[in-house]
C-alpha cells in the first residue's frame, strides 16, 4: 500500500461533462496480490494488469467472472523499477517502465512482448524500447515535484506509442511520440499540452471511436477522466478535451484505464492510506466500470466509408465486402474487441461466429482505415 502525500499545485475550475460518461460502478475488489495495480488492458476476455514500483516482473491475468487471478506471466529479462501502464496493439503488449517520481531516471524503457508468446507460455522474453526526453536537461532528484514523471501511455497506430507526463508541479501534461521499434530513442513533445487539473495516471486509445481517454485524480483523490477527440493526427490535445469528475466514487486513487469495446471501459485503482486533519483515510484497490455513448468510426472518413460496402447486413453465413478503392487487409473483432479474423478476402464465411454484433476494420489501398459494424444472425 502506498502512503499518499498531498501535492499542492493550483487546481483550476474545469467544466465537467456528464453526458458522455455514465453508469459508473464499482465492480469488485482486486485480489490481494494486486493492491498496487497500475496498468490494465483487456485481451482474450481477461484483464491483464501489473503492480507498480518494486512489484514483481509479472503480468497478472484476472478473470472478471471469478474476480481472481487466473494466470501469471513472468517477463524474464525485465525489472519492475516503476511499471506504470500497459497497452496493446494487434500483435504486441507494451509494458511501460516509465515512472519517474524523482525526475532523475536515465533508464526509462518500454518492454514489448509478443501476444503469440504470451498466449502459449508463462515465462517470456521482451524486446526493449529505451527513450529519453529531448527537452529534459536537468536530472536533479526532486521527489514528487518534477515535470518528468509519467504514468500513462497508449498504442496510437501501427508504428507509434504516445506517452503522457504526470506533472507534479503545475498539472500541465505533455504528449510524446515513441516509436514501437526496439532500440534507443530521443522523443519530442507534441505542440499542444493539456492543463489536466490533476495527475494523469493512465490512458487508453480506442481505435473504434478515435477517442483518447485519460484517467487521474486531484490533490484530494477525486478521480476524473479526460475525453480527447477531434484532434489532428498525433497532436492528441489539439481537438476537444473534456473532463468528467467521477464524483460518485468518492476518494479513489485511479491508476489505469482500458476500453472493452466502443462504449465500455474499466478503471483500476490502488489501495491508499493517508492522514489529513488528524483523520486517517484509506481504501482498497478495486475494478471500476463506466459506459459512454460514442459512435464507431464508420464516418471517420465519409468518402472512404462510402466506398466500402458490407452485405448482407445482418449476415447469416457469408459476409461480402466491396470497395471501389480496393483493400489491403480485413480484420473482424467481436464486441469485446477481440480479433477473430485477419485476411484479404472479399468473401468471408461466418458460419462459426456466434450471433451478435461485430466490427470490421478494413485498410484500403489508399492506406485509409475504415471501421464498420455488422450483425451476425
C-alpha positions as CSV (number, residue, x, y, z in Angstrom):
1,X,0.0,0.0,0.0
2,X,1.3,3.4,-0.9
3,X,1.1,6.3,1.5
4,X,-0.2,9.4,-0.3
5,X,1.5,12.8,0.1
6,X,-1.0,15.5,-0.8
7,X,0.6,17.7,-3.5
8,X,0.0,21.5,-3.5
9,X,-0.4,22.5,-7.2
10,X,-3.1,25.0,-8.1
11,X,-6.3,23.5,-9.4
12,X,-8.3,25.5,-11.9
13,X,-12.0,25.4,-12.3
14,X,-12.9,22.9,-15.1
15,X,-16.1,22.2,-17.0
16,X,-17.3,18.6,-16.1
17,X,-19.4,16.9,-18.7
18,X,-21.7,14.1,-17.5
19,X,-23.4,13.3,-20.8
20,X,-20.6,11.2,-22.3
21,X,-19.6,9.1,-19.2
22,X,-22.3,7.2,-17.3
23,X,-23.1,4.1,-15.3
24,X,-20.0,4.4,-13.2
25,X,-19.9,1.3,-10.9
26,X,-17.5,-0.4,-8.5
27,X,-17.3,-4.0,-9.9
28,X,-15.2,-5.8,-7.2
29,X,-12.2,-5.5,-5.0
30,X,-9.0,-6.6,-6.7
31,X,-7.2,-9.7,-5.4
32,X,-4.7,-9.0,-2.5
33,X,-1.8,-9.6,-4.9
34,X,-2.9,-6.5,-6.9
35,X,-3.2,-3.8,-4.3
36,X,-1.0,-1.5,-6.5
37,X,-2.5,-2.3,-9.9
38,X,-1.1,0.4,-12.1
39,X,-1.9,-0.5,-15.7
40,X,-4.6,-2.6,-17.4
41,X,-5.6,-3.9,-20.8
42,X,-8.4,-6.3,-21.9
43,X,-7.3,-9.2,-24.0
44,X,-8.8,-12.6,-24.8
45,X,-11.7,-11.8,-22.5
46,X,-9.4,-11.3,-19.5
47,X,-8.0,-8.3,-17.7
48,X,-4.2,-8.1,-17.8
49,X,-2.6,-5.9,-15.1
50,X,0.6,-5.4,-13.1
51,X,1.8,-3.7,-9.9
52,X,3.9,-0.6,-9.9
53,X,7.3,0.3,-8.5
54,X,9.0,-2.5,-6.6
55,X,6.5,-5.1,-7.7
56,X,7.4,-8.4,-9.4
57,X,8.3,-8.5,-13.1
58,X,4.9,-10.2,-13.8
59,X,1.7,-9.7,-15.6
60,X,-1.5,-10.9,-13.8
61,X,-4.5,-12.2,-15.8
62,X,-7.7,-11.6,-13.9
63,X,-11.0,-13.4,-14.7
64,X,-13.8,-10.8,-14.3
65,X,-16.3,-13.6,-13.6
66,X,-14.4,-15.3,-10.8
67,X,-12.7,-12.0,-9.7
68,X,-9.5,-13.9,-9.2
69,X,-6.0,-14.1,-10.8
70,X,-6.3,-17.0,-13.3
71,X,-2.7,-16.9,-14.6
72,X,0.6,-15.0,-14.2
73,X,3.2,-14.4,-16.8
74,X,6.8,-13.5,-16.0
75,X,8.9,-11.2,-18.2
76,X,12.3,-12.9,-17.7
77,X,14.6,-10.1,-18.9
78,X,12.6,-7.3,-17.2
79,X,12.9,-5.5,-13.9
80,X,10.0,-3.6,-12.3
81,X,11.7,-0.4,-11.5
82,X,8.5,1.6,-11.8
83,X,5.9,-0.1,-14.1
84,X,3.1,2.4,-14.6
85,X,1.0,1.4,-17.6
86,X,0.3,-1.2,-20.2
87,X,-1.1,-1.0,-23.7
88,X,-1.6,-3.3,-26.7
89,X,-1.9,-3.5,-30.5
90,X,-2.9,-6.4,-32.8
91,X,0.3,-8.3,-32.2
92,X,2.1,-7.0,-29.1
93,X,1.7,-6.0,-25.5
94,X,3.7,-3.0,-24.2
95,X,4.7,-2.5,-20.5
96,X,5.8,1.0,-19.5
97,X,8.7,1.2,-17.0
98,X,8.1,4.9,-17.2
99,X,7.6,6.1,-13.6
100,X,10.0,8.8,-12.5
101,X,8.7,10.4,-9.3
102,X,12.1,12.0,-8.6
103,X,12.7,13.2,-12.2
104,X,16.2,11.8,-12.2
105,X,15.9,8.5,-14.1
106,X,18.1,7.9,-17.1
107,X,16.9,4.3,-17.7
108,X,13.3,4.8,-18.9
109,X,12.1,2.0,-21.0
110,X,9.1,0.1,-22.5
111,X,9.0,-3.7,-22.7
112,X,7.5,-5.1,-25.9
113,X,6.2,-8.7,-25.8
114,X,4.6,-10.9,-28.5
115,X,0.9,-11.8,-27.9
116,X,1.6,-15.1,-29.5
117,X,4.3,-15.8,-26.9
118,X,2.1,-14.5,-24.1
119,X,-0.7,-16.9,-25.0
120,X,1.4,-20.1,-25.0
121,X,3.9,-19.5,-22.2
122,X,4.1,-18.3,-18.6
123,X,7.7,-17.1,-19.0
124,X,8.6,-14.9,-21.9
125,X,11.3,-12.5,-23.1
126,X,10.7,-8.9,-24.1
127,X,12.2,-6.6,-26.7
128,X,13.2,-3.3,-25.1
129,X,12.4,0.3,-26.3
130,X,14.6,2.8,-24.4
131,X,13.8,6.5,-24.6
132,X,14.7,9.9,-23.2
133,X,13.0,13.3,-23.4
134,X,14.7,15.7,-25.8
135,X,13.7,18.7,-23.7
136,X,14.9,17.4,-20.3
137,X,18.3,18.9,-19.3
138,X,18.0,18.8,-15.5
139,X,18.2,15.4,-13.8
140,X,18.3,16.7,-10.2
141,X,16.3,14.5,-7.9
142,X,13.2,16.2,-6.6
143,X,10.7,13.8,-5.1
144,X,7.1,14.4,-6.2
145,X,8.0,17.8,-7.5
146,X,9.0,17.1,-11.1
147,X,7.6,17.6,-14.6
148,X,9.3,14.5,-15.9
149,X,7.2,11.8,-14.3
150,X,4.9,9.7,-16.4
151,X,2.3,7.0,-15.7
152,X,0.3,6.8,-18.9
153,X,0.9,5.7,-22.5
154,X,-1.2,4.3,-25.3
155,X,-0.8,2.4,-28.6
156,X,-1.8,5.0,-31.2
157,X,-1.2,3.4,-34.6
158,X,0.8,0.6,-36.1
159,X,4.1,2.5,-35.7
160,X,3.8,4.7,-32.6
161,X,3.0,4.9,-28.9
162,X,2.1,8.1,-27.2
163,X,3.3,8.8,-23.6
164,X,1.7,11.4,-21.3
165,X,3.6,13.1,-18.5
166,X,2.4,13.2,-14.9
167,X,3.3,16.8,-14.0
168,X,3.6,17.2,-10.2
169,X,4.4,20.9,-10.4
170,X,1.6,22.6,-12.3
171,X,-0.5,19.9,-13.8
172,X,0.3,20.6,-17.4
173,X,0.6,17.3,-19.3
174,X,2.7,16.8,-22.4
175,X,2.3,14.1,-25.0
176,X,5.4,12.4,-26.6
177,X,5.5,10.1,-29.6
178,X,7.6,7.0,-29.0
179,X,8.3,4.6,-31.9
180,X,7.4,0.9,-31.4
181,X,10.7,-0.1,-32.8
182,X,13.1,-1.6,-30.2
183,X,16.2,0.5,-29.6
184,X,17.1,3.8,-28.1
185,X,15.0,6.9,-29.0
186,X,15.1,10.6,-28.1
187,X,11.4,11.7,-28.1
188,X,9.9,15.1,-28.7
189,X,6.7,16.7,-27.2
190,X,3.7,17.3,-29.4
191,X,2.8,21.0,-29.9
192,X,-0.4,21.1,-27.8
193,X,-0.5,20.5,-24.0
194,X,-3.3,19.7,-21.6
195,X,-3.9,21.6,-18.4
196,X,-5.0,18.4,-16.7
197,X,-6.0,19.9,-13.3
198,X,-4.6,16.9,-11.5
199,X,-2.3,13.9,-12.1
200,X,-2.6,11.8,-15.2
201,X,-2.1,8.2,-14.3
202,X,-3.4,6.0,-17.1
203,X,-4.6,6.1,-20.7
204,X,-6.4,4.2,-23.4
205,X,-6.9,5.0,-27.1
206,X,-9.9,3.3,-28.7
207,X,-9.4,2.9,-32.4
208,X,-13.1,2.0,-32.9
209,X,-14.1,5.5,-31.9
210,X,-10.9,7.5,-32.4
211,X,-11.1,8.8,-28.8
212,X,-8.4,9.1,-26.2
213,X,-9.4,8.6,-22.6
214,X,-7.0,9.6,-19.7
215,X,-7.7,8.8,-16.1
216,X,-6.2,10.6,-13.0
217,X,-7.1,12.2,-9.7
218,X,-6.8,15.6,-7.9
219,X,-4.9,16.5,-4.8
220,X,-7.8,15.2,-2.7
221,X,-8.0,11.9,-4.6
222,X,-11.1,13.0,-6.6
223,X,-10.9,10.7,-9.7
224,X,-11.6,12.1,-13.2
225,X,-11.5,11.1,-16.8
226,X,-10.4,13.3,-19.8
227,X,-12.1,12.6,-23.1
228,X,-9.9,13.9,-26.0
229,X,-11.4,13.8,-29.6
230,X,-11.4,15.5,-33.0
231,X,-7.6,16.1,-32.8
232,X,-5.1,16.5,-35.6
233,X,-3.0,13.4,-36.3
234,X,-1.0,12.5,-33.2
235,X,-1.3,16.0,-31.6
236,X,-3.9,14.5,-29.4
237,X,-4.7,17.6,-27.3
238,X,-5.4,19.8,-30.3
239,X,-9.1,18.9,-30.5
240,X,-11.8,19.0,-27.9
241,X,-10.8,18.0,-24.4
242,X,-13.5,17.4,-21.8
243,X,-13.0,16.4,-18.1
244,X,-15.6,14.4,-16.2
245,X,-15.2,14.1,-12.4
246,X,-16.2,10.7,-11.1
247,X,-17.7,12.2,-8.0
248,X,-20.0,9.3,-7.2
249,X,-16.9,7.2,-6.4
250,X,-15.7,9.4,-3.6
251,X,-12.0,9.2,-3.0
252,X,-10.1,6.8,-5.3
253,X,-6.5,6.6,-6.4
254,X,-7.5,5.8,-10.0
255,X,-4.4,4.4,-11.8
256,X,-5.3,2.8,-15.1
257,X,-8.0,2.6,-17.8
258,X,-8.8,0.3,-20.8
259,X,-11.5,0.0,-23.3
260,X,-13.5,-3.2,-23.6
261,X,-15.4,-2.2,-26.8
262,X,-16.6,1.0,-28.3
263,X,-18.6,2.1,-25.2
264,X,-17.4,0.1,-22.2
265,X,-14.4,0.8,-20.1
266,X,-12.6,-0.5,-17.0
267,X,-10.6,1.5,-14.4
268,X,-8.3,0.0,-11.7
269,X,-7.5,1.9,-8.5
270,X,-4.7,1.3,-6.0
271,X,-5.2,0.9,-2.3
272,X,-4.2,4.1,-0.4
273,X,-3.8,5.4,3.1
274,X,-3.1,9.0,4.2
275,X,-3.7,11.3,7.1
276,X,-5.3,14.7,6.8
277,X,-6.6,17.0,9.6
278,X,-5.9,14.3,12.2
279,X,-8.0,11.7,10.3
280,X,-6.9,8.5,8.6
281,X,-8.3,7.9,5.1
282,X,-7.8,4.6,3.3
283,X,-9.5,2.3,0.8
284,X,-8.9,-0.9,-1.1
285,X,-7.8,-1.5,-4.7
286,X,-10.8,-2.2,-7.0
287,X,-12.1,-2.5,-10.5
288,X,-14.4,0.2,-11.7
289,X,-16.5,0.3,-14.9
290,X,-18.3,3.0,-16.9
291,X,-20.0,3.4,-20.2
292,X,-20.0,6.1,-23.0
293,X,-22.3,6.9,-25.9
294,X,-19.6,7.2,-28.5
295,X,-20.1,6.3,-32.2
296,X,-18.0,3.8,-34.0
297,X,-15.9,5.4,-36.7
298,X,-17.9,4.4,-39.7
299,X,-17.9,8.0,-40.6
300,X,-14.4,9.0,-39.7
301,X,-13.6,9.4,-43.4
302,X,-17.0,9.8,-45.0
303,X,-15.7,9.3,-48.5
304,X,-13.7,6.2,-47.6
305,X,-16.6,4.8,-45.7
306,X,-19.0,5.3,-48.5
307,X,-16.6,3.4,-50.8
308,X,-16.9,0.3,-48.6
309,X,-20.0,-1.8,-48.7
310,X,-20.8,-4.8,-46.4
311,X,-23.6,-7.1,-47.5
312,X,-25.8,-8.7,-46.4
313,X,-26.1,-6.9,-43.1
314,X,-27.4,-8.6,-40.9
315,X,-25.5,-11.6,-42.2
316,X,-26.3,-15.3,-41.7
317,X,-23.5,-17.2,-43.3
318,X,-21.2,-15.2,-45.8
319,X,-20.2,-11.6,-45.5
320,X,-19.2,-9.8,-48.7
321,X,-17.0,-6.7,-48.9
322,X,-16.9,-4.3,-51.8
323,X,-14.7,-1.2,-52.3
324,X,-14.1,0.9,-55.3
325,X,-10.6,1.6,-53.9
326,X,-9.7,-2.0,-53.2
327,X,-8.3,-3.0,-49.8
328,X,-5.1,-4.5,-48.3
329,X,-6.4,-6.2,-45.2
330,X,-9.6,-7.1,-43.4
331,X,-9.9,-7.6,-39.6
332,X,-13.0,-8.7,-37.7
333,X,-13.5,-8.1,-33.9
334,X,-16.2,-9.1,-31.5
335,X,-17.9,-6.8,-29.1
336,X,-15.1,-7.3,-26.6
337,X,-12.7,-6.1,-29.3
338,X,-11.0,-9.5,-29.6
339,X,-9.7,-10.1,-33.1
340,X,-11.4,-13.1,-34.6
341,X,-10.3,-12.9,-38.3
342,X,-7.5,-11.3,-40.3
343,X,-7.0,-11.7,-44.1
344,X,-7.5,-10.2,-47.5
345,X,-10.6,-12.0,-48.8
346,X,-13.7,-10.1,-50.0
347,X,-15.9,-13.0,-49.1
348,X,-15.7,-14.3,-45.5
349,X,-17.5,-17.3,-44.1
350,X,-19.0,-16.5,-40.7
351,X,-21.0,-19.7,-40.0
352,X,-18.8,-20.4,-37.0
353,X,-19.5,-17.0,-35.5
354,X,-22.0,-16.7,-32.7
355,X,-25.0,-14.3,-33.1
356,X,-24.2,-10.8,-32.1
357,X,-22.7,-7.6,-33.4
358,X,-19.1,-7.3,-34.7
359,X,-16.7,-4.7,-36.1
360,X,-14.8,-4.9,-39.3
361,X,-11.6,-2.9,-39.8
362,X,-10.6,-2.5,-43.4
363,X,-7.3,-1.0,-44.7
364,X,-8.0,0.4,-48.1
365,X,-5.3,0.6,-50.8
366,X,-5.1,4.4,-50.1
367,X,-3.8,3.4,-46.6
368,X,-7.0,4.7,-45.0
369,X,-8.7,2.6,-42.3
370,X,-12.4,2.2,-42.2
371,X,-14.5,0.8,-39.4
372,X,-18.0,-0.6,-39.8
373,X,-20.4,-2.5,-37.6
374,X,-22.4,-5.6,-38.7
375,X,-24.7,-8.0,-37.1
376,X,-24.4,-11.8,-37.3
377,X,-27.7,-13.6,-37.0
